[in-house]
Amino acid sequence: MSTKRPISNERGDSYEEIPTYIKHWEEAIPNGWEIRILSETGLKTIKCIWKKYKRPHELSKRERCPHN
């Protein structure tokens, strides 16, 4: 079970503990990064999208997370 505790600041930062963590994957996407975190309670996906940037070239083909 994950626990979210907001940090007290104006930016809206947050903090999360995942005590049942197993493994994580990072994958480049054309306009940012995709991060997947596998735990005993399931898979969490975080898409980090750049606001005003896109990669200037095509990404090479890579094996994706087996839990997709």
Secondary structure, 3 states (H helix, E strand, C coil): CCEEEECCCCCCCEEEECCCEEEEEEEEECCEEEEEEEECCEEEEEEEECCCCCCCCCCCCCCCCCCC
